[in-house]
Amino acid sequence: MRIGIVTDHGGFDLKEEVAKRLKETPHEVLDLGAHTLKQDDDYPDFVIPLAKAVAEGKVDRGIAICGSGVGASVCANKIAGVRAALIHDHFSAKQGVEDDHMNIICMGGRTVGPEVAWDLVQTFLAAEFSKAERHLRRLGKVAALESAQAKK
């Protein structure tokens, strides 16, 4: 699986740790930055390229980290085809993919420690979309909303 990972200053240390561990797996890892710690950088500068890469199929899934994970989630979801969520627990990391076809996991570098983050990432990457009729129906409604918004 091709995995994209990004952060701003607020999640820099956590991104570095997760990326290091990911590179020890069979996954192909695309680190889109930040590559150096800069206290005045802005999460959209990193999250938008990741979200576009996911939406365009350049990567299969994404990991976005900022201080709380909230900004990364809000930003990523502005790109059509992205289904990003702020995740802090094992159940949601799995269920978000199985039921909602989540393709970007968002976490907070100031709210989640490295061991929890690694568990969440492993869970997210191992989960598969169920393709159950009710979930396809719901996602169809989300896609229709995105389409309607794009026409405005």
C-alpha positions as CSV (number, residue, x, y, z in Angstrom):
1,M,0.0,0.0,0.0
2,R,1.2,3.5,-0.8
3,I,1.0,5.7,2.3
4,G,1.3,9.5,2.4
5,I,2.2,11.2,5.7
6,V,2.4,14.9,6.6
7,T,2.6,17.3,9.5
8,D,3.2,20.8,10.5
9,H,5.3,22.0,13.5
10,G,2.6,20.8,16.0
11,G,3.0,17.1,15.1
12,F,6.6,17.1,13.8
13,D,8.1,14.7,16.3
14,L,5.2,12.3,16.1
15,K,5.3,12.3,12.3
16,E,9.0,11.5,12.4
17,E,8.4,8.6,14.7
18,V,5.5,7.2,12.7
19,A,7.3,7.6,9.4
20,K,10.3,5.8,10.7
21,R,8.2,2.9,11.8
22,L,6.2,2.9,8.6
23,K,9.5,2.7,6.6
24,E,10.2,-0.6,8.4
25,T,7.0,-2.2,6.9
26,P,6.3,-3.4,3.4
27,H,4.3,-0.2,2.7
28,E,5.6,2.4,0.3
29,V,5.9,5.7,2.3
30,L,5.7,9.1,0.8
31,D,6.7,11.8,3.3
32,L,5.3,15.1,2.0
33,G,6.7,17.1,4.9
34,A,7.3,19.0,7.0
35,H,10.9,17.9,6.7
36,T,12.3,20.4,9.2
37,L,10.8,21.9,12.3
38,K,9.6,25.4,11.6
39,Q,7.4,26.9,14.3
40,D,5.6,29.3,11.9
41,D,4.5,26.8,9.3
42,D,0.9,26.2,8.4
43,Y,-0.8,22.8,8.3
44,P,-2.8,23.5,5.1
45,D,0.5,23.8,3.2
46,F,1.1,20.1,3.9
47,V,-2.4,18.7,4.3
48,I,-3.7,19.9,1.0
49,P,-1.1,18.2,-1.1
50,L,-1.6,15.0,0.9
51,A,-5.4,15.2,0.4
52,K,-5.0,15.8,-3.3
53,A,-2.6,12.8,-3.6
54,V,-5.2,10.6,-1.9
55,A,-8.1,11.9,-4.0
56,E,-6.1,11.5,-7.2
57,G,-5.0,7.9,-6.3
58,K,-1.3,8.8,-6.0
59,V,-1.3,7.3,-2.5
60,D,-3.8,4.8,-1.2
61,R,-4.2,6.3,2.3
62,G,-2.9,9.3,4.2
63,I,-1.8,10.2,7.7
64,A,-2.1,13.9,8.7
65,I,-0.8,15.2,12.0
66,C,-1.0,18.7,13.4
67,G,-1.1,19.9,17.0
68,S,-4.6,18.6,17.8
69,G,-5.5,16.9,14.5
70,V,-8.6,19.0,14.2
71,G,-7.1,21.5,11.7
72,A,-5.7,18.7,9.5
73,S,-9.1,17.0,9.5
74,V,-11.0,20.1,8.6
75,C,-8.6,21.0,5.9
76,A,-8.4,17.5,4.3
77,N,-12.1,17.2,4.1
78,K,-12.3,20.3,1.8
79,I,-10.9,18.1,-1.0
80,A,-13.5,16.1,-2.9
81,G,-13.0,12.4,-2.5
82,V,-11.3,12.6,0.8
83,R,-12.8,11.1,3.9
84,A,-10.6,12.2,6.8
85,A,-11.3,11.9,10.5
86,L,-9.7,12.9,13.8
87,I,-8.9,9.6,15.5
88,H,-7.9,9.0,19.1
89,D,-9.1,5.4,19.6
90,H,-8.6,1.9,18.2
91,F,-12.3,1.3,17.5
92,S,-12.7,4.4,15.3
93,A,-9.5,3.8,13.4
94,K,-10.9,0.4,12.3
95,Q,-14.6,1.4,12.0
96,G,-13.8,4.6,10.1
97,V,-12.4,2.5,7.3
98,E,-14.8,-0.4,7.4
99,D,-18.0,1.7,7.5
100,D,-17.1,5.1,6.2
101,H,-14.2,4.3,3.8
102,M,-12.0,6.7,5.7
103,N,-8.8,7.4,3.6
104,I,-7.0,9.8,5.8
105,I,-6.4,9.4,9.5
106,C,-5.8,12.7,11.4
107,M,-4.0,12.8,14.8
108,G,-2.7,15.4,17.2
109,G,1.0,15.5,18.0
110,R,0.1,17.2,21.2
111,T,-2.7,14.8,22.1
112,V,-1.6,11.3,21.1
113,G,1.6,9.6,22.2
114,P,3.8,7.6,19.8
115,E,2.7,4.2,21.0
116,V,-1.0,5.0,20.7
117,A,-0.4,6.7,17.3
118,W,1.4,3.6,16.0
119,D,-1.5,1.4,17.2
120,L,-4.0,3.7,15.4
121,V,-1.9,3.8,12.2
122,Q,-1.5,0.0,12.1
123,T,-5.3,-0.5,12.8
124,F,-6.2,2.1,10.1
125,L,-3.9,0.5,7.5
126,A,-5.1,-3.1,8.3
127,A,-8.8,-2.2,8.0
128,E,-10.7,-2.7,4.8
129,F,-13.9,-1.1,3.6
130,S,-16.8,-3.5,4.0
131,K,-18.7,-2.4,0.9
132,A,-22.0,-3.1,2.8
133,E,-25.0,-1.7,1.0
134,R,-25.9,0.7,3.8
135,H,-22.4,2.1,3.8
136,L,-22.3,2.5,0.0
137,R,-25.7,4.2,0.1
138,R,-24.5,6.7,2.8
139,L,-21.3,7.4,0.9
140,G,-23.3,7.9,-2.2
141,K,-25.1,10.7,-0.4
142,V,-21.8,12.3,0.6
143,A,-20.5,12.0,-3.0
144,A,-23.7,13.7,-4.3
145,L,-23.2,16.5,-1.8
146,E,-19.6,17.0,-3.0
147,S,-20.8,17.0,-6.6
148,A,-23.5,19.6,-5.9
149,Q,-21.0,21.8,-4.0
150,A,-18.5,21.6,-6.9
151,K,-21.2,22.8,-9.4
152,K,-21.8,26.0,-7.4
